[in-house]
Every structure is written in structure tokens, then in C-alpha cells.
Amino acid sequence: MLLLMHMDKLVAMLDTHMRGTDKWKSVVGPKIEEKLMSNITRSTPITVMPYLGGTFKVFTGDVYLVVDMQQHKCTCLTWKMSGLPCAHVCAVIRTLRHDVYDYIDPCFKVSTQHLIYSGQFQLLPTHNMPKVCEDETLQDGQGNVFPSLQPPRTAVEVPSVTSSVINFYLKLCSMFLTLVDVLVVLAIYQLEFMVSNSSSFI
């Protein structure tokens, strides 16, 4: 029954998303549109210098980045990671007078969203679904009872730890702490030596 509840929730969520795409006023959804418009706005002060082979040098104040329109790459890597043109790419698109929607990843477009949500779920009939009884046996729709599928429960023996093993590990820890103390003292002496020698040169 839990599986069916999850399936019903998933189908309801997919149906809601599918109906939501019908209300989109653009090629992309409203959240993607908002991010895209923000990048376009931020691209206004950016200077673009064309290079050969579809690459562009983009200046943002004191630094510059390289945008490759053919490879869909920008050195800031935002375009590659998010699938949306960053502000640098938007500046190049504005210079070329191209449509910004031609440079977004197809997964954001309404046509792809319709393909994603157009699939179907196969319903699971439950008229003969077995159920688990209180004694952990299974019973089908006709009343037939089957033994439990749970493995038999057996006691697991935990090995006992002897006092000699505990004492060994305590001595090992004590030796380790002593070694750490010695190393710390040596480091302090070395530091004092370096400070005293360096002060003689000042």
C-alpha cells in the first residue's frame, strides 16, 4: 500500500507540473525566465571584442573572459554548469543580435517539458495483493496463508574483550601521548632556537 501511495503522489505531482507548463508565457518557465532576464540585465556594461573562430573576448572591468559560441563555453563555466547563458554570453548574444533562447539548454524549453511529462504510469491492480498478518505470515486475496518471508532470528555472539587486551591498548595510547609530548617539546626548543638566531641578525 505504501508503494501505491507514493505512486499516487508522484503522478499527482507530474500532472501538476504538466498543467503548469500550459500556463508558461514564454519558451521557458517563469523561474528560468527570471534568471535569464537577470543575466541579460547584468550584461549591459560588459564590453565584447570579437576574435576568430566564433570566440569573443569579454571585458568586465579589470578582467576579461573568453566566450566560445560554437562550443557553448565561457571561462566562468556558468553556462556549462547551469545550461543558461551567463551575463558574459548574454553580452555576446546582444552584440551578435541573436535570440537568447537559442542558446539555452533544451531541457528548459516547454517542448522538452511536455515530452518529459507526457509519459504514462502503468496502474497496479490491488484486488489480489497479499497482506502481512500480525504473526508475520502472508495472506492473499483468496485467504490462502503463506509462511513468513522474514529470516529466522538467531542470537549473535559478541566476542568478549579480555582485560589484557584493554591493558595493551591503554599502554599503547600512553606511549603515543608520551611521544606527542616529546615532539611538542622538541618543536618548542627548535622555535626558540630559530627566534634567538633570527633576532641576532636584526
C-alpha positions in Angstrom: 0.0 0.0 0.0 2.9 2.3 0.7 4.2 1.9 -2.8 0.8 2.8 -4.2 0.6 5.9 -2.0 4.0 7.0 -3.4 2.9 6.3 -6.9 -0.3 8.4 -6.5 1.7 11.3 -5.0 4.2 11.1 -7.9 1.5 11.0 -10.5 -0.3 14.0 -8.9 3.0 16.0 -8.8 3.8 15.2 -12.5 0.2 16.1 -13.5 0.5 19.4 -11.6 3.8 20.2 -13.4 2.3 19.2 -16.8 -0.6 21.6 -16.3 1.8 24.3 -15.1 3.7 24.2 -18.4 0.5 25.1 -20.2 0.5 28.4 -18.4 4.0 29.4 -19.4 4.0 32.7 -21.3 7.5 32.2 -22.8 9.7 29.4 -24.3 10.8 28.6 -20.8 9.3 28.6 -17.3 8.9 31.7 -15.2 11.8 30.9 -12.8 14.2 30.3 -15.7 12.9 33.4 -17.4 13.7 35.4 -14.3 17.3 34.1 -14.2 17.7 34.8 -17.9 16.4 38.4 -17.6 18.8 38.9 -14.6 21.8 37.8 -16.7 20.7 40.0 -19.6 20.5 43.0 -17.3 23.9 42.3 -15.8 25.4 42.0 -19.3 24.7 45.7 -20.2 28.0 47.2 -19.0 30.1 44.3 -20.4 32.3 45.1 -23.4 32.7 42.5 -26.2 35.6 42.1 -28.6 35.2 39.5 -31.4 38.0 37.0 -32.1 38.4 34.4 -34.8 36.6 31.1 -34.9 33.4 32.2 -33.0 35.3 33.2 -29.9 34.9 36.5 -28.1 36.9 38.4 -25.5 34.6 39.8 -22.9 35.7 42.6 -20.6 34.2 43.0 -17.1 36.1 45.9 -15.5 39.7 44.9 -15.0 39.5 41.2 -16.1 38.4 39.5 -19.3 36.9 36.2 -20.1 36.7 34.1 -23.3 33.4 33.0 -24.7 33.2 30.3 -27.4 29.8 30.4 -29.0 30.3 27.3 -31.2 31.4 25.2 -28.2 28.9 26.8 -25.8 31.7 27.6 -23.4 32.6 30.6 -21.2 35.6 30.6 -18.9 33.4 31.4 -15.9 31.8 27.9 -16.5 28.3 29.1 -15.5 26.9 28.4 -19.0 28.2 24.8 -19.0 27.1 24.1 -15.4 23.7 25.6 -15.4 22.7 25.3 -19.1 21.7 29.0 -19.2 23.8 31.8 -20.8 25.7 33.7 -18.2 26.0 37.5 -18.3 29.1 37.3 -20.4 27.4 35.1 -23.0 24.3 37.4 -23.0 26.6 40.3 -23.9 28.0 38.4 -26.9 24.4 37.4 -27.9 23.4 41.1 -27.7 26.4 42.0 -29.9 25.5 39.3 -32.5 21.8 40.3 -32.3 20.9 36.7 -31.8 18.0 35.2 -29.9 19.0 34.3 -26.3 16.5 31.4 -26.3 18.6 29.7 -29.0 21.4 29.3 -26.5 19.7 27.8 -23.5 19.8 24.1 -22.8 16.8 22.3 -24.5 15.8 20.7 -21.1 14.4 24.1 -20.0 12.2 24.6 -23.1 8.4 24.0 -22.9 8.6 21.4 -25.8 11.0 19.2 -23.8 9.0 19.6 -20.6 5.9 18.3 -22.5 7.9 15.3 -23.6 9.1 14.7 -20.0 5.6 14.7 -18.6 3.8 13.0 -21.5 4.7 9.5 -20.3 2.3 7.1 -18.7 2.4 5.1 -15.5 1.1 1.6 -15.5 -1.5 1.1 -12.8 -1.1 -1.7 -10.3 -4.3 -3.6 -9.6 -4.7 -4.4 -5.9 -7.6 -6.8 -5.9 -5.3 -9.8 -5.1 -2.5 -8.1 -3.2 -1.1 -10.1 -0.3 -1.1 -8.6 3.1 1.2 -9.2 6.1 -0.7 -10.6 9.2 0.2 -10.0 12.8 2.1 -13.2 13.1 4.2 -12.1 10.1 2.6 -14.7 7.7 1.3 -13.6 4.3 -2.3 -13.9 3.2 -3.5 -13.5 -0.4 -6.9 -12.2 -1.6 -8.5 -15.7 -1.6 -7.5 -16.2 2.1 -4.5 -18.6 1.4 -1.9 -18.2 4.2 1.9 -18.5 3.4 4.8 -18.6 5.8 6.7 -15.5 6.8 9.4 -14.3 4.4 11.4 -13.0 7.3 14.6 -14.9 8.0 14.7 -16.7 11.3 16.1 -14.7 14.2 19.2 -16.0 15.8 21.3 -14.7 18.6 24.6 -13.2 17.6 27.5 -13.9 19.8 29.6 -10.9 20.6 33.2 -11.8 21.4 34.3 -10.8 24.9 37.2 -8.4 25.3 39.6 -9.5 28.0 41.3 -7.2 30.4 44.7 -8.0 28.9 43.6 -6.6 25.6 42.3 -3.5 27.2 45.5 -3.0 29.2 47.6 -3.4 26.0 45.6 -0.7 24.2 45.8 1.6 27.3 49.6 1.2 27.3 49.8 1.9 23.5 47.8 5.1 24.0 50.0 6.2 26.8 53.1 5.6 24.8 51.6 7.6 21.9 50.8 10.5 24.2 54.3 10.5 25.6 55.7 10.6 22.0 53.5 13.5 21.2 54.7 15.4 24.3 58.3 14.8 23.3 57.6 16.1 19.7 55.9 19.2 21.1 58.8 20.0 23.4 61.3 19.5 20.6 59.3 21.8 18.3 59.2 24.5 21.1 63.0 24.2 21.5 63.5 24.5 17.8 61.2 27.5 17.5 63.1 29.2 20.4 66.4 28.5 18.7 65.2 30.0 15.4 63.8 33.1 17.1 67.0 33.7 19.1 69.1 33.3 15.9 66.9 35.5 13.8 66.9 38.3 16.4 70.8 38.4 16.2 70.5 39.3 12.5 68.1 42.2 13.0 
